[in-house]
Amino acid sequence: MTGRPLPTQLKVLRGNPGKRPLPKNEPQPLIAPNVPDPPPFISGYAADEWWSTGEELHRLGLLTKVDVQPLAAYCFAYAQWRMAAEALAKMQANDPVMNGLIIKTKYGDAAVNPLISIARKAAADMVRYATEFGLTPAARSRIAAGVGAEPARLSKFAGLLAG
């Protein structure tokens, strides 16, 4: 995998497949004893997602005090996506021909419903933030072990291959 460096905690959960040395002096943000409260601007659907996702991230040791704002951004994007998707669903129910995909402008012209781009942008943001926390299926597939999992067994040839 190329690109940005992975957080050490994700490397540990994935089993460090590259076998590169893990940073020794990396700052270790404090993991609170409980899931931190969301920032005050996180409410409604965003707050629901905070408590749902935050509990699991906290259990995995992936939610520290400095991760509060990125998780808030994820939850905010989730709420925007859900509200736009629900508004589109209501429009679709009342528009069996175009399913709410096309709207009429104030000048009478047809235009793409702006809710589509809002939903797309929020979904893209949500997936981008989710990937940072290992919340997508692809990101999870790269995590080799969860909390409490047994260490990987070495084959009888592992010592020879290691050098």
Buried (B, 14 or more C-beta within 10 A) or exposed (E): EEEEEBBBBBBBBBBBEEEEEEEEEEEEEEBEEEBBEBBEEBBEBBBBBBEEBBEEBBEBEBBBEEBBEEBBBBBBBBBBBBBBBEBBEEBBEEBEEEBBBEBEEEEEEEEEBEBBEBBEBBBEBBBEBBBBBBBBEEBEEBBEEEEEEEEEEEEEEEEEEEE
